[in-house]
Amino acid sequence: MRKTSFSLLVASAVLLAACTRPAEDTTKTADGATPAKGAVATINGQKLSAELFDAFAMAVSGGSQEPLEGEQREQALDQLINMTLAAQAADKDGLAKDPAVQARIELLRTQILAEAASEKYMKANPATDEEIRAEFDAQVAQMPKEYKARHILVENKESADAIIVKLQGGGDFAKLAASESKDSSASNGGDLGWFSPQTMVKPFADAVVALEKGKYTQQPVQSEFGWHVILLEDVRSPEVPEFEQVKPQVEMFTQRKKLQAYLEELRKTASIQK
């Protein structure tokens, strides 16, 4: 015989109790009072509207649009009631007149109105497929090439010059890196693998980009780490993801750019004094 889950029995009992509860009980709040019409509760005469509760429930559930049910709803309502009681006590103590509190209230008001205005603009001006595709193509065009290089890092220019002389005499770059370089890549012949110039310090990146494939720097390159001799082994274009794969992210980025342009237009027509 199968065992009946204890949690299932409890859930069934709760459901049965709800179905058999007298109709008038469903209109009572936690303290036994009858809430005002259209309210989820009334606290010391203050109406808590269904809209207020929905906004609070969405905040505590991380922005979920799904309505809270059962125990979760009751817990959220209790939290909102406690917040209201604390706010009423603060108001009674005159905290609403405190300049710091007033500033925080005004900041929250400004933030909420700004978010509402942004949502309204984005609903009225959604990014089109053409705009999203154009943004994707622009981002792809700006993607930097990737470079595969080796380097030898030494303490001073004299040492770097000496290494370049050895290379000009037919020296093996990987062997010289293994014996002369102070970088952790020395054990691998100075191999840095594939990288984007943006991930390197500027003097190093500029030198790599300026090199021809298969060539090494004829002059030492100084960076904050020391002096480099660099060999460029290969260059390739970055792997581009499929448009449909990244379309949601590109759409969000495009929409944000449109919103930023809208805000810039508002600034142009506004009177701003700093």
Secondary structure, DSSP 4 states (H G I P E B T S, - for coil): -PPPPHHHHHHHHHHHHHHHS-GGGGG--TTSPPPPTTEEEEETTEEEEHHHHHHHHHHHTTS--SPP-HHHHHHHHHHHHHHHHHHHHHHHTTGGG-HHHHHHHHHHHHHHHHHHHHHHHHHHSPPPHHHHHHHHHHHHHHPPPEEEEEEEEESSHHHHHHHHHHHHTT--HHHHHHHH--SGGGGGTTEEEEE-GGGS-HHHHHHHHHSPTT-B-SS-EEETTEEEEEEEEEEEPPPPPPHHHHHHHHHHHHHHHHHHHHHHHHHHHS----
